[in-house]
Structure formats: C-alpha cells, structure tokens
Amino acid sequence: MEFKVLVINESTAKSIITDTYTFGCFIGCLFLNYHFLGNSTVVTIFICTMLILITAVRSKTKKMTPDEALEYLKGEEHAKKRQ
C-alpha cells in the first residue's frame, strides 16, 4: 500500500525540533532499557527496528509550500482523470 504525505509550511526550526524530539525519545528508550531492563537484546533490537522504520517513513515525506501543494494536488487529480 502506497501513501503520500504532504507537509505544508514546516519551518527549519520546527523540523529540527521534531527530529530532536523523535531521536531523543529513542535514546531515552535505549537508556531506560540499559539501566532498568538489564540491557535486553530483544528490546534493543525492537527499538532499533522502530528507529529504522520511522526514518524510512520520514524520508518519503514531501515538503512543500501551500502553492506547490496545490499545484501538486491538481496534477494528481488531472492524472487520475486521464486513467
């Protein structure tokens, strides 16, 4: 199943804050795993797998201005009508 994500007007600062929060949560999970769960290999593999999946989804995100998004969506609608 393929899906597309359009993020409109995400500033550089907001992007940095979002990325910092995301990776901070993963580092926090690894820290809690190490100190309180006895450094379980299964939990570490799960956390790393989730990090890879979230990174893959974020790399498919297309960032646009509102005008670019409108043109993109009009193009998609036009392409669907041709099929």
KOLMI-294540 format. One record per residue: residue number from 1; residue in one letter; z negated, y negated, x negated of N, C-alpha, C in turn. Coordinates in steps of 0.2 Angstrom, whole numbers. Layout:
{n=NUM, res=A, nzz=Z, nyy=Y, nxx=X, cazz=Z, cayy=Y, caxx=X, czz=Z, cyy=Y, cxx=X}
...
***
This chain:
{n=1, res=M, nzz=0, nyy=6, nxx=-4, cazz=0, cayy=0, caxx=0, czz=0, cyy=-6, cxx=-4}
{n=2, res=E, nzz=5, nyy=-11, nxx=-3, cazz=5, cayy=-17, caxx=-7, czz=3, cyy=-23, cxx=-3}
{n=3, res=F, nzz=-1, nyy=-27, nxx=-6, cazz=-3, cayy=-33, caxx=-3, czz=-2, cyy=-39, cxx=-8}
{n=4, res=K, nzz=-2, nyy=-45, nxx=-5, cazz=-1, cayy=-51, caxx=-9, czz=-7, cyy=-55, cxx=-8}
{n=5, res=V, nzz=-9, nyy=-59, nxx=-13, cazz=-15, cayy=-63, caxx=-12, czz=-13, cyy=-70, cxx=-14}
{n=6, res=L, nzz=-13, nyy=-75, nxx=-10, cazz=-11, cayy=-82, caxx=-12, czz=-18, cyy=-86, cxx=-12}
{n=7, res=V, nzz=-19, nyy=-89, nxx=-18, cazz=-25, cayy=-93, caxx=-19, czz=-22, cyy=-100, cxx=-19}
{n=8, res=I, nzz=-24, nyy=-105, nxx=-15, cazz=-21, cayy=-111, caxx=-14, czz=-27, cyy=-116, cxx=-17}
{n=9, res=N, nzz=-24, nyy=-120, nxx=-22, cazz=-29, cayy=-126, caxx=-25, czz=-35, cyy=-123, cxx=-28}
{n=10, res=E, nzz=-35, nyy=-118, nxx=-32, cazz=-40, cayy=-116, caxx=-36, czz=-40, cyy=-120, cxx=-42}
{n=11, res=S, nzz=-45, nyy=-124, nxx=-44, cazz=-45, cayy=-128, caxx=-50, czz=-47, cyy=-123, cxx=-56}
{n=12, res=T, nzz=-46, nyy=-126, nxx=-62, cazz=-48, cayy=-123, caxx=-68, czz=-55, cyy=-121, cxx=-68}
{n=13, res=A, nzz=-59, nyy=-127, nxx=-66, cazz=-66, cayy=-126, caxx=-66, czz=-69, cyy=-120, cxx=-62}
{n=14, res=K, nzz=-66, nyy=-120, nxx=-56, cazz=-68, cayy=-115, caxx=-51, czz=-66, cyy=-108, cxx=-53}
{n=15, res=S, nzz=-60, nyy=-108, nxx=-56, cazz=-58, cayy=-101, caxx=-59, czz=-63, cyy=-99, cxx=-65}
{n=16, res=I, nzz=-65, nyy=-103, nxx=-69, cazz=-69, cayy=-102, caxx=-74, czz=-76, cyy=-100, cxx=-72}
{n=17, res=I, nzz=-79, nyy=-103, nxx=-67, cazz=-85, cayy=-101, caxx=-64, czz=-85, cyy=-95, cxx=-60}
{n=18, res=T, nzz=-79, nyy=-93, nxx=-57, cazz=-78, cayy=-87, caxx=-53, czz=-78, cyy=-81, cxx=-58}
{n=19, res=D, nzz=-74, nyy=-82, nxx=-64, cazz=-74, cayy=-77, caxx=-69, czz=-80, cyy=-76, cxx=-72}
{n=20, res=T, nzz=-84, nyy=-81, nxx=-74, cazz=-90, cayy=-81, caxx=-77, czz=-95, cyy=-77, cxx=-73}
{n=21, res=Y, nzz=-95, nyy=-78, nxx=-66, cazz=-100, cayy=-75, caxx=-62, czz=-98, cyy=-68, cxx=-61}
{n=22, res=T, nzz=-92, nyy=-66, nxx=-61, cazz=-90, cayy=-59, caxx=-60, czz=-92, cyy=-55, cxx=-66}
{n=23, res=F, nzz=-90, nyy=-57, nxx=-72, cazz=-92, cayy=-54, caxx=-78, czz=-99, cyy=-54, cxx=-80}
{n=24, res=G, nzz=-102, nyy=-59, nxx=-78, cazz=-110, cayy=-59, caxx=-78, czz=-113, cyy=-54, cxx=-74}
{n=25, res=C, nzz=-111, nyy=-53, nxx=-68, cazz=-113, cayy=-48, caxx=-64, czz=-113, cyy=-41, cxx=-67}
{n=26, res=F, nzz=-107, nyy=-40, nxx=-70, cazz=-106, cayy=-33, caxx=-73, czz=-110, cyy=-32, cxx=-79}
{n=27, res=I, nzz=-111, nyy=-38, nxx=-83, cazz=-115, cayy=-37, caxx=-89, czz=-122, cyy=-36, cxx=-87}
{n=28, res=G, nzz=-124, nyy=-39, nxx=-81, cazz=-131, cayy=-38, caxx=-79, czz=-132, cyy=-31, cxx=-76}
{n=29, res=C, nzz=-127, nyy=-28, nxx=-73, cazz=-127, cayy=-21, caxx=-71, czz=-128, cyy=-17, cxx=-77}
{n=30, res=L, nzz=-124, nyy=-18, nxx=-83, cazz=-125, cayy=-14, caxx=-89, czz=-132, cyy=-15, cxx=-92}
{n=31, res=F, nzz=-135, nyy=-21, nxx=-92, cazz=-141, cayy=-22, caxx=-94, czz=-146, cyy=-18, cxx=-90}
{n=32, res=L, nzz=-146, nyy=-19, nxx=-84, cazz=-151, cayy=-15, caxx=-79, czz=-150, cyy=-8, cxx=-80}
{n=33, res=N, nzz=-144, nyy=-5, nxx=-81, cazz=-143, cayy=2, caxx=-82, czz=-146, cyy=4, cxx=-89}
{n=34, res=Y, nzz=-145, nyy=0, nxx=-94, cazz=-148, cayy=2, caxx=-101, czz=-156, cyy=1, cxx=-101}
{n=35, res=H, nzz=-159, nyy=-4, nxx=-98, cazz=-166, cayy=-4, caxx=-98, czz=-170, cyy=-1, cxx=-93}
{n=36, res=F, nzz=-167, nyy=0, nxx=-87, cazz=-171, cayy=3, caxx=-82, czz=-169, cyy=10, cxx=-79}
{n=37, res=L, nzz=-162, nyy=12, nxx=-81, cazz=-160, cayy=18, caxx=-78, czz=-159, cyy=23, cxx=-84}
{n=38, res=G, nzz=-161, nyy=21, nxx=-90, cazz=-161, cayy=26, caxx=-95, czz=-154, cyy=27, cxx=-98}
{n=39, res=N, nzz=-150, nyy=21, nxx=-97, cazz=-143, cayy=21, caxx=-100, czz=-139, cyy=27, cxx=-98}
{n=40, res=S, nzz=-139, nyy=28, nxx=-91, cazz=-135, cayy=34, caxx=-89, czz=-127, cyy=33, cxx=-90}
{n=41, res=T, nzz=-124, nyy=38, nxx=-93, cazz=-117, cayy=38, caxx=-94, czz=-113, cyy=38, cxx=-88}
{n=42, res=V, nzz=-115, nyy=41, nxx=-82, cazz=-111, cayy=41, caxx=-76, czz=-111, cyy=34, cxx=-73}
{n=43, res=V, nzz=-117, nyy=30, nxx=-73, cazz=-117, cayy=24, caxx=-71, czz=-113, cyy=19, cxx=-75}
{n=44, res=T, nzz=-113, nyy=20, nxx=-82, cazz=-109, cayy=16, caxx=-86, czz=-102, cyy=17, cxx=-85}
{n=45, res=I, nzz=-100, nyy=23, nxx=-84, cazz=-93, cayy=24, caxx=-83, czz=-91, cyy=21, cxx=-76}
{n=46, res=F, nzz=-95, nyy=21, nxx=-71, cazz=-94, cayy=18, caxx=-64, czz=-93, cyy=11, cxx=-65}
{n=47, res=I, nzz=-97, nyy=8, nxx=-69, cazz=-97, cayy=0, caxx=-69, czz=-91, cyy=-2, cxx=-73}
{n=48, res=C, nzz=-89, nyy=2, nxx=-78, cazz=-83, cayy=0, caxx=-82, czz=-77, cyy=1, cxx=-78}
{n=49, res=T, nzz=-77, nyy=6, nxx=-74, cazz=-71, cayy=8, caxx=-69, czz=-70, cyy=2, cxx=-64}
{n=50, res=M, nzz=-76, nyy=0, nxx=-62, cazz=-76, cayy=-6, caxx=-57, czz=-73, cyy=-12, cxx=-60}
{n=51, res=L, nzz=-75, nyy=-13, nxx=-66, cazz=-73, cayy=-19, caxx=-70, czz=-65, cyy=-19, cxx=-71}
{n=52, res=I, nzz=-63, nyy=-13, nxx=-73, cazz=-55, cayy=-12, caxx=-74, czz=-52, cyy=-14, cxx=-67}
{n=53, res=L, nzz=-54, nyy=-11, nxx=-62, cazz=-51, cayy=-12, caxx=-55, czz=-51, cyy=-19, cxx=-53}
{n=54, res=I, nzz=-56, nyy=-22, nxx=-54, cazz=-57, cayy=-29, caxx=-52, czz=-52, cyy=-34, cxx=-56}
{n=55, res=T, nzz=-52, nyy=-32, nxx=-62, cazz=-47, cayy=-36, caxx=-67, czz=-40, cyy=-35, cxx=-65}
{n=56, res=A, nzz=-38, nyy=-29, nxx=-63, cazz=-32, cayy=-27, caxx=-61, czz=-30, cyy=-31, cxx=-55}
{n=57, res=V, nzz=-34, nyy=-31, nxx=-50, cazz=-33, cayy=-35, caxx=-44, czz=-32, cyy=-42, cxx=-45}
{n=58, res=R, nzz=-36, nyy=-45, nxx=-49, cazz=-36, cayy=-52, caxx=-51, czz=-29, cyy=-54, cxx=-54}
{n=59, res=S, nzz=-27, nyy=-49, nxx=-58, cazz=-21, cayy=-51, caxx=-62, czz=-15, cyy=-51, cxx=-57}
{n=60, res=K, nzz=-15, nyy=-48, nxx=-51, cazz=-10, cayy=-48, caxx=-46, czz=-10, cyy=-54, cxx=-42}
{n=61, res=T, nzz=-15, nyy=-58, nxx=-43, cazz=-16, cayy=-64, caxx=-38, czz=-11, cyy=-69, cxx=-41}
{n=62, res=K, nzz=-8, nyy=-72, nxx=-36, cazz=-3, cayy=-78, caxx=-37, czz=-6, cyy=-84, cxx=-35}
{n=63, res=K, nzz=-7, nyy=-89, nxx=-40, cazz=-10, cayy=-95, caxx=-38, czz=-4, cyy=-101, cxx=-37}
{n=64, res=M, nzz=-5, nyy=-105, nxx=-32, cazz=0, cayy=-110, caxx=-30, czz=-3, cyy=-116, cxx=-27}
{n=65, res=T, nzz=1, nyy=-121, nxx=-27, cazz=-1, cayy=-127, caxx=-24, czz=0, cyy=-126, cxx=-16}
{n=66, res=P, nzz=-2, nyy=-130, nxx=-12, cazz=0, cayy=-129, caxx=-5, czz=7, cyy=-130, cxx=-3}
{n=67, res=D, nzz=11, nyy=-134, nxx=-7, cazz=18, cayy=-135, caxx=-6, czz=22, cyy=-128, cxx=-8}
{n=68, res=E, nzz=20, nyy=-126, nxx=-14, cazz=23, cayy=-120, caxx=-17, czz=21, cyy=-114, cxx=-12}
{n=69, res=A, nzz=15, nyy=-113, nxx=-10, cazz=14, cayy=-108, caxx=-5, czz=18, cyy=-108, cxx=1}
{n=70, res=L, nzz=19, nyy=-114, nxx=4, cazz=23, cayy=-115, caxx=10, czz=30, cyy=-113, cxx=9}
{n=71, res=E, nzz=33, nyy=-115, nxx=3, cazz=40, cayy=-113, caxx=1, czz=40, cyy=-105, cxx=0}
{n=72, res=Y, nzz=35, nyy=-102, nxx=-3, cazz=35, cayy=-95, caxx=-4, czz=35, cyy=-91, cxx=2}
{n=73, res=L, nzz=30, nyy=-94, nxx=7, cazz=30, cayy=-90, caxx=13, czz=36, cyy=-91, cxx=17}
{n=74, res=K, nzz=39, nyy=-97, nxx=17, cazz=46, cayy=-97, caxx=21, czz=51, cyy=-93, cxx=18}
{n=75, res=G, nzz=51, nyy=-92, nxx=11, cazz=56, cayy=-87, caxx=8, czz=54, cyy=-80, cxx=10}
{n=76, res=E, nzz=48, nyy=-78, nxx=10, cazz=46, cayy=-71, caxx=13, czz=49, cyy=-70, cxx=20}
{n=77, res=E, nzz=48, nyy=-75, nxx=24, cazz=49, cayy=-75, caxx=31, czz=57, cyy=-74, cxx=32}
{n=78, res=H, nzz=61, nyy=-78, nxx=28, cazz=68, cayy=-78, caxx=28, czz=70, cyy=-71, cxx=25}
{n=79, res=A, nzz=67, nyy=-68, nxx=20, cazz=69, cayy=-62, caxx=18, czz=68, cyy=-56, cxx=23}
{n=80, res=K, nzz=63, nyy=-57, nxx=27, cazz=61, cayy=-51, caxx=32, czz=66, cyy=-52, cxx=37}
{n=81, res=K, nzz=68, nyy=-58, nxx=39, cazz=73, cayy=-58, caxx=44, czz=80, cyy=-55, cxx=42}
{n=82, res=R, nzz=82, nyy=-56, nxx=36, cazz=88, cayy=-53, caxx=34, czz=88, cyy=-45, cxx=34}
{n=83, res=Q, nzz=82, nyy=-42, nxx=33, cazz=82, cayy=-35, caxx=33, czz=83, cyy=-32, cxx=40}
***
